[in-house]
């Protein structure tokens, strides 16, 4: 028969016991982590959220407690009464390793089936198994530390923004569908037959309305929802820090976020100090091949198109050719070069061209196409030294008003930086990216689309280009990047209704469509909207980086798989036909 907790009150956490607690009577509660039976003595490692404590059951001294301990198995839930004593030999592997507890009484509060994997810091179980039994996985120290870190970072963010005069204000979870780039999650209304709510992709419109309402400084740690294809840093529901300010300069928003990130990084002892570096969007692309550059190492890009121009017809490439210098890689084997070529092709390269720089000279299969002099000029132009490998590539696909060779070379740069161990994992390199284009070409829709969202401000001197040359319009948007990961985007918003109308028109939205999608917001703009701006940071990504993880699933309590499935809750699932009938919904076979 199982015991009850009754009036037992825990006095200490297991992992919190220290030498200063010796000779105290304690009551501990938790899960049986490990059991070792030596006959007269039984040792139990008892685990709770703070860590592990060693419990000793002595048959001669406390026979009843020892007898009950013989029945214990992994993950049984117990309460232990006993006395803390110093251990003869300390265990440096655990925080409580200087002491142990001599048990006087044992209360078995619940039993447990044999778990599908051991609750250890490192497990061999697949991610699918771990997510299916997430309640067991979260008992492991590593996920537990990640969740604790997430709490501390969120708490520090809230304290920081409160000190800076921000109000935390909740915005609706059930709202109207206002497409912002991704597909909405729709929620049918039972009361209003045939109508739907949408879960918010972001609180964008509501936070702008809060500025119109005079709230001046708003923030929210908020859940957002986007029905889009998933990857390691994306979930159908995600958490972001949403922030908006009235009457700001761009620099004011930067200073607030820099303060927030300084405090967040301080949680793990990292000294991040603002002001952060700034890079123009076009400069970031030109030098690093990415609008989210990893600045922990060099290897900047070089445009070598003029040197390749004579061989354009024979090499069958379009657009530009970009090159990077891989230090010390001239000694790479044929196998390594073949693997590099395969990676380049997967990154969108039409072909990859390599040039080895050795003390004896410059060698390359390109010599028959470009000539020896051109190879020497290339080595000089890119600053290659003996022992270096020049890697050049052209893009397979060409997009109007875009140099796709930069993106291909940017991916090669990251790949080579990783392979050559050039990335300093101990550095934390923040950078603000500014100077974005207001529009980008949508190959799918064959039209110009908002590079960020349709409420992003445009430079006043570019307003006259909205109708004639939209690709030349500059955005008042900005991104914050850390170690090659985009943490979030923001902008100074459009606060004038006439400018907003022109943006909608440039996007091909008729007055009727704009009113249908954003009518209530357009009405609000006519009632004295102040200049305003803000930003949204992906907090799952922030915690992932600070925790040293590779996937945001490792820092979310109950994540979904890459196919948007919650394996533990078996969601999504079918529902009772009666529920669908009540909503007037019929499921049709998918074509």
C-alpha positions in Angstrom: 0.0 0.0 0.0 1.3 3.4 -0.9 1.8 6.1 1.7 0.3 9.6 1.7 2.1 12.9 2.0 -0.1 13.8 5.0 1.5 16.6 7.1 5.0 16.0 5.8 6.5 19.2 4.6 9.7 19.3 2.6 12.5 21.1 4.4 15.1 21.2 1.7 15.6 20.5 -2.0 17.9 17.5 -2.6 20.4 19.4 -4.7 20.6 22.3 -2.2 22.1 20.3 0.7 25.6 21.5 1.8 28.1 20.8 4.5 26.5 23.6 6.6 23.4 21.4 6.8 25.2 18.6 8.6 23.5 17.3 11.8 20.2 18.7 10.7 17.0 16.7 10.5 15.5 17.0 7.1 12.5 15.9 5.0 13.3 15.4 1.3 10.9 14.5 -1.6 11.6 13.5 -5.2 12.2 10.7 -7.6 14.4 7.7 -7.2 17.2 8.3 -9.6 19.4 5.3 -8.9 19.4 2.5 -6.3 22.4 0.4 -5.1 21.8 -2.5 -2.8 24.8 -3.6 -0.7 22.8 -5.8 1.7 23.0 -4.1 5.0 23.2 -0.8 3.3 21.0 0.5 0.5 22.0 3.8 -1.3 19.5 5.8 -3.1 20.2 8.9 -5.3 17.1 11.0 -4.8 16.4 13.6 -7.5 14.3 16.8 -7.6 14.6 19.9 -9.6 17.6 21.2 -7.7 19.7 18.1 -8.2 20.6 14.9 -6.4 21.1 13.9 -2.7 22.5 10.5 -1.6 20.2 8.7 0.9 21.6 5.8 3.1 19.3 3.1 4.5 21.0 1.1 7.3 19.3 -2.2 8.1 20.7 -2.4 11.6 19.7 1.1 12.6 16.4 1.6 10.8 15.1 -1.9 9.7 11.6 -0.7 8.6 12.9 2.0 6.3 15.5 -0.4 4.9 12.8 -3.0 4.1 10.7 -0.5 2.2 13.8 0.7 0.3 14.3 -2.8 -1.0 11.2 -2.4 -3.1 12.2 0.9 -4.7 12.8 1.2 -8.4 13.8 4.0 -10.8 11.3 7.0 -10.9 9.4 5.9 -7.8 8.1 9.1 -5.9 9.2 9.1 -2.3 9.5 11.2 0.8 12.5 10.6 3.1 12.9 11.7 6.7 16.5 11.6 8.0 19.6 13.3 9.3 22.3 15.0 7.2 25.8 13.8 7.9 29.2 14.5 6.3 30.3 11.9 3.8 33.6 10.1 4.5 34.5 10.7 0.8 32.9 13.7 -0.9 31.5 13.2 -4.4 32.5 16.3 -6.6 30.2 15.2 -9.4 27.1 16.5 -7.5 26.5 19.8 -5.7 25.4 18.1 -2.5 28.4 15.7 -2.6 29.9 16.7 0.7 26.9 15.2 2.6 24.4 12.4 2.7 21.2 11.7 4.5 20.8 8.8 6.9 17.2 7.8 6.4 15.0 7.1 9.5 11.7 6.8 7.6 10.7 6.2 4.0 7.3 7.1 2.5 6.6 5.6 -1.0 4.1 8.1 -2.5 3.9 6.5 -5.9 5.3 3.8 -8.1 6.4 4.1 -11.8 6.6 1.8 -14.8 10.1 1.2 -16.2 10.8 4.3 -18.3 11.6 4.0 -22.0 14.9 5.7 -21.4 17.0 6.5 -18.4 16.5 9.9 -16.9 20.1 11.0 -17.4 21.8 14.1 -18.8 22.8 12.3 -22.0 20.5 9.8 -23.5 20.6 7.6 -26.6 16.8 7.7 -27.2 15.7 9.3 -30.4 14.2 12.8 -30.4 10.8 11.2 -31.3 10.9 9.0 -28.2 11.9 11.9 -26.0 9.1 14.1 -27.3 6.5 11.3 -26.9 7.5 11.0 -23.3 8.3 14.7 -22.8 7.3 14.6 -19.1 10.2 12.1 -18.5 12.6 14.0 -20.8 12.0 17.2 -18.8 13.2 15.4 -15.7 16.6 15.2 -17.2 19.1 17.8 -16.0 19.8 19.4 -19.4 16.2 20.1 -20.4 15.5 21.2 -16.9 18.4 23.7 -17.0 17.1 25.0 -20.3 13.6 25.7 -18.9 15.1 27.3 -15.8 17.3 29.5 -18.0 14.3 30.5 -20.1 12.5 31.6 -17.0 15.4 33.7 -15.8 15.9 35.4 -19.1 12.2 36.2 -19.4 12.1 37.5 -15.8 15.2 39.7 -16.5 13.6 41.1 -19.7 10.4 42.0 -17.8 12.4 43.7 -15.0 14.5 45.7 -17.5 11.5 47.0 -19.5 9.6 47.9 -16.4 12.6 49.9 -15.3 12.5 51.6 -18.7 8.9 52.7 -18.3 7.2 50.1 -20.5 3.7 48.7 -19.8 3.1 44.9 -20.4 -0.2 44.8 -22.2 -2.0 41.7 -23.5 -3.4 41.7 -27.0 -6.1 39.3 -28.3 -5.4 35.7 -29.2 -8.7 35.5 -31.2 -8.7 38.2 -33.9 -9.5 38.7 -37.5 -7.4 37.2 -40.4 -5.0 39.9 -41.6 -2.5 38.0 -43.8 1.0 39.0 -43.0 3.0 36.7 -45.2 2.4 33.2 -43.7 -0.8 31.2 -43.6 -3.1 32.0 -40.6 -4.4 29.4 -38.2 -8.2 29.8 -38.3 -10.6 29.2 -35.5 -14.3 28.7 -36.5 -16.9 30.6 -34.5 -19.9 28.6 -33.2 -21.9 31.7 -32.4 -21.3 33.5 -35.7 -22.0 30.7 -38.1 -19.6 30.5 -41.1 -17.2 33.1 -39.7 -13.7 32.6 -38.4 -11.2 34.1 -35.9 -7.5 33.9 -36.7 -4.7 33.2 -34.2 -2.2 36.2 -34.5 0.9 35.8 -36.6 2.1 38.8 -34.5 0.4 41.6 -32.5 1.5 44.0 -35.1 -1.7 45.9 -35.7 -2.7 45.9 -32.0 0.6 47.3 -30.8 0.4 50.1 -33.3 -3.2 50.8 -32.1 -1.8 50.9 -28.6 0.5 53.7 -29.7 -2.5 55.5 -31.2 -4.2 55.0 -27.9 -1.5 56.9 -26.1 0.2 54.0 -24.2 3.6 55.4 -25.3 5.7 52.3 -24.4 4.3 48.8 -24.7 5.8 45.3 -24.5 4.5 41.8 -24.3 6.1 38.3 -24.1 3.5 36.8 -26.5 2.6 33.6 -28.3 2.4 33.9 -32.1 1.2 31.4 -34.7 2.2 30.8 -38.3 1.1 27.9 -40.4 4.3 27.4 -42.3 6.9 24.7 -43.0 9.1 24.0 -40.0 12.8 23.7 -39.3 15.1 23.6 -36.3 14.5 27.3 -35.4 10.8 27.4 -36.3 7.6 26.2 -34.6 3.9 26.7 -35.5 3.6 28.5 -32.2 6.5 30.6 -30.9 7.2 33.2 -28.3 8.5 36.7 -29.1 9.3 39.8 -27.2 7.0 42.4 -28.8 7.8 46.1 -28.2 6.6 49.4 -29.5 7.4 53.0 -28.6 5.8 56.4 -29.5 7.9 59.3 -30.9 11.1 57.3 -31.1 14.2 57.8 -33.1 15.6 54.6 -34.5 18.5 54.9 -32.1 16.1 55.0 -29.1 14.7 51.6 -30.0 18.2 50.2 -30.5 19.3 51.5 -27.0 16.3 49.8 -25.3 17.0 46.4 -27.0 20.7 46.7 -26.3 19.9 47.1 -22.7 17.5 44.2 -22.8 20.1 41.9 -24.4 22.9 43.0 -22.0 20.7 41.9 -19.1 19.6 38.7 -20.8 23.2 37.7 -21.6 24.2 38.6 -18.1 22.0 35.7 -16.9 24.7 33.3 -18.2 27.6 35.5 -17.3 28.2 36.9 -20.8 29.2 40.6 -20.9 27.4 42.0 -23.9 27.9 45.7 -24.1 26.1 48.2 -26.3 26.2 50.1 -28.6 26.2 47.1 -31.0 27.8 47.3 -34.4 25.8 48.5 -37.4 26.0 47.2 -40.9 24.2 48.3 -44.0 22.1 45.6 -45.6 23.9 45.9 -49.0 27.3 45.9 -47.3 26.5 42.8 -45.2 25.5 41.0 -48.4 28.6 42.2 -50.3 31.0 41.2 -47.5 29.4 38.2 -46.0 26.7 37.0 -48.5 24.0 37.2 -45.9 21.7 39.7 -44.2 22.4 37.8 -40.9 26.2 37.6 -41.0 28.2 35.6 -38.5 30.9 38.1 -37.5 32.9 35.7 -35.3 35.3 35.1 -38.1 36.5 36.9 -41.3 36.6 35.2 -44.7 34.9 38.1 -46.5 33.6 37.7 -50.1 35.3 38.9 -53.2 33.6 39.7 -56.5 35.9 38.1 -59.1 33.5 38.3 -62.0 35.8 40.4 -64.2 38.5 37.7 -64.1 35.9 35.0 -65.1 34.3 37.1 -67.8 36.4 35.7 -70.7 35.3 32.2 -69.8 31.6 32.9 -69.3 30.5 31.1 -72.5 32.7 28.0 -71.8 31.9 27.7 -68.1 28.2 28.3 -68.8 27.4 30.6 -65.9 25.1 33.6 -65.5 25.4 36.5 -63.1 28.4 37.2 -60.9 31.1 35.0 -59.4 32.0 35.4 -55.8 35.1 34.0 -54.0 36.2 33.3 -50.5 39.7 32.4 -49.2 39.9 29.2 -47.1 43.1 29.6 -45.0 45.3 26.5 -44.9 42.9 24.5 -47.1 45.3 24.2 -50.1 46.3 20.8 -48.7 42.7 19.4 -48.9 42.4 16.1 -50.6 40.4 15.3 -53.7 37.7 13.7 -51.6 37.4 16.9 -49.5 37.2 19.1 -52.6 34.5 16.8 -54.0 32.5 17.1 -50.8 32.8 20.9 -51.0 31.5 20.8 -54.5 28.5 18.8 -53.5 27.8 21.2 -50.7 28.0 24.2 -53.0 25.6 22.6 -55.4 23.1 21.9 -52.6 23.5 25.6 -51.7 22.4 26.7 -55.2 25.7 26.9 -57.0 25.9 26.2 -60.7 29.5 25.1 -60.2 32.3 25.6 -57.7 35.8 26.6 -58.9 38.9 26.0 -56.7 42.4 27.6 -56.9 45.3 26.3 -54.7 47.9 28.8 -53.7 51.2 27.0 -52.9 54.8 28.2 -52.3 55.5 26.9 -55.8 52.7 28.9 -57.4 49.0 28.9 -58.2 47.4 25.8 -59.6 43.8 25.1 -60.7 41.7 23.2 -63.2 40.6 26.8 -64.3 44.0 27.5 -65.9 42.9 26.1 -69.3 39.8 28.5 -69.2 41.3 31.6 -67.6 45.0 31.3 -68.1 47.9 31.4 -65.6 48.0 35.2 -65.4 44.3 35.5 -64.4 44.8 33.0 -61.6 47.8 35.0 -60.3 45.7 38.2 -60.4 42.9 36.4 -58.6 45.2 35.3 -55.8 46.4 38.9 -55.4 42.9 40.4 -55.6 41.5 38.2 -52.8 44.7 38.3 -50.7 45.4 34.6 -50.8 48.7 33.4 -49.2 50.6 30.2 -49.8 48.7 27.3 -48.2 45.3 28.9 -48.9 42.5 27.7 -51.1 40.4 30.1 -53.2 36.8 28.9 -53.6 34.6 30.6 -56.2 31.0 30.0 -57.3 28.3 31.3 -59.5 24.6 30.8 -58.7 22.4 28.4 -60.6 19.2 30.6 -60.3 19.0 34.3 -61.2 16.3 36.5 -59.5 15.4 40.0 -60.9 17.1 42.9 -59.0 19.1 40.4 -56.8 22.6 39.0 -56.9 22.0 35.4 -56.0 25.8 34.6 -56.2 26.1 36.4 -52.8 23.8 34.0 -51.0 25.5 31.0 -52.4 29.0 32.3 -51.5 27.7 33.2 -48.0 26.6 29.7 -47.4 30.0 28.4 -48.6 31.7 30.9 -46.2 29.8 29.5 -43.2 30.5 25.9 -44.3 34.2 26.5 -44.7 34.4 28.5 -41.4 32.9 25.5 -39.6 35.1 22.9 -41.4 38.3 24.9 -40.7 37.3 25.7 -37.1 37.6 29.4 -37.7 34.5 30.3 -35.6 35.2 31.4 -32.1 32.4 29.7 -30.1 33.2 31.9 -27.1 32.4 35.2 -28.9 29.0 37.0 -28.9 28.9 39.3 -31.9 25.7 41.4 -32.1 25.0 43.5 -35.2 22.2 45.8 -36.3 21.4 45.4 -40.0 19.8 48.5 -41.6 19.1 49.9 -45.0 16.9 47.1 -46.3 14.9 47.5 -49.4 11.2 48.1 -48.8 10.0 45.5 -51.3 11.3 42.2 -52.6 10.3 40.3 -55.7 8.0 37.4 -55.1 8.8 34.8 -57.7 5.7 32.8 -56.8 3.2 35.7 -57.3 5.3 37.5 -59.9 5.0 40.9 -58.1 6.6 43.1 -55.5 5.9 42.1 -51.9 6.7 43.7 -48.6 10.2 42.7 -47.5 9.0 42.8 -43.9 5.3 43.8 -43.6 3.1 46.5 -45.2 3.3 48.8 -42.2 7.1 49.4 -42.4 8.1 53.0 -42.9 9.8 54.3 -46.1 12.4 57.0 -46.3 10.6 60.3 -47.2 13.0 61.0 -50.1 12.0 57.7 -51.7 8.2 58.2 -51.6 8.2 59.4 -55.2 9.7 56.0 -56.3 6.8 54.0 -54.9 4.9 54.0 -58.2 7.9 54.2 -60.6 10.8 52.2 -59.1 9.6 50.3 -56.0 12.8 48.2 -55.9 14.8 51.4 -55.1 12.7 52.3 -52.1 14.5 52.1 -48.8 12.9 50.7 -45.7 13.1 52.1 -42.2 13.4 48.5 -41.0 16.2 46.9 -39.1 17.2 43.4 -37.9 19.2 42.4 -34.8 21.6 39.5 -35.5 23.7 37.5 -33.0 26.4 35.0 -34.2 24.7 34.6 -37.6 21.2 34.1 -36.2 18.5 36.7 -36.8 17.0 37.4 -33.4 14.3 39.8 -34.6 13.1 42.5 -36.9 11.6 45.9 -36.4 11.0 49.2 -38.0 9.8 52.8 -37.7 6.2 52.4 -38.8 4.0 54.3 -41.2 1.9 56.7 -39.2 0.2 58.7 -42.0 -2.9 57.3 -43.7 -2.0 58.8 -47.1 1.4 57.0 -47.1 -0.2 53.8 -46.0 -2.6 54.0 -48.9 0.2 54.4 -51.3 2.1 51.4 -49.9 -1.0 49.2 -50.3 -1.4 50.4 -53.9 2.3 49.6 -54.6 1.7 46.1 -53.3 -1.2 45.7 -55.7 -3.9 45.9 -53.0 -7.1 47.6 -54.1 -8.8 50.1 -51.7 -11.5 47.4 -51.3 -9.1 44.7 -50.4 -7.1 46.9 -48.1 -10.3 47.9 -46.3 -11.5 44.3 -46.1 -8.2 43.2 -44.5 -7.2 46.2 -42.4 -10.3 48.4 -42.2 -10.3 48.9 -38.4 -6.7 49.8 -38.5 -7.0 52.2 -41.3 -9.8 53.9 -39.4 -7.6 54.2 -36.4 -4.9 55.9 -38.4 -7.2 58.8 -39.1 -7.4 59.8 -35.4 -4.1 61.4 -34.7 -1.5 58.6 -35.0 1.9 59.6 -33.4 5.2 58.6 -35.1 6.0 55.2 -33.6 8.2 52.1 -34.1 9.2 48.9 -32.5 10.7 45.5 -32.8 9.9 41.8 -32.1 12.6 39.4 -30.9 12.3 35.6 -31.2 12.8 34.6 -27.6 13.0 30.9 -28.4 16.0 31.7 -30.6 17.5 33.9 -27.9 17.3 31.2 -25.3 18.6 28.6 -27.7 21.7 30.6 -28.3 22.3 31.4 -24.7 21.7 27.7 -23.7 24.2 26.5 -26.4 21.6 24.4 -28.1 21.1 23.9 -31.9 17.3 23.6 -32.0 14.6 25.7 -30.3 12.8 22.4 -29.5 15.4 22.0 -26.7 14.3 25.1 -24.9 10.5 24.8 -25.3 8.6 22.8 -22.6 6.3 21.1 -25.1 7.6 21.5 -28.6 6.2 20.1 -31.8 8.1 18.1 -34.4 9.2 19.3 -37.8 5.8 18.1 -39.1 4.0 20.2 -36.5 2.9 17.2 -34.4 2.8 17.1 -30.6 3.7 13.4 -30.1 2.9 13.5 -26.4 -0.6 15.0 -26.7 -1.1 13.3 -30.1 -2.1 16.6 -31.6 -3.4 17.5 -34.1 -6.2 14.9 -33.9 -9.6 14.1 -35.3 -12.6 15.5 -33.5 -16.1 14.2 -32.8 -18.4 14.7 -35.8 -20.9 16.4 -33.5 -18.4 19.2 -32.9 -18.0 19.7 -36.6 -21.8 19.7 -37.2 -22.2 22.3 -34.5 -19.7 24.5 -36.4 -21.2 23.7 -39.8 -17.9 22.2 -41.0 -17.6 19.3 -43.3 -14.2 17.5 -44.0 -13.6 17.0 -47.7 -11.0 14.5 -49.0 -7.8 16.4 -49.8 -7.0 16.5 -53.6 
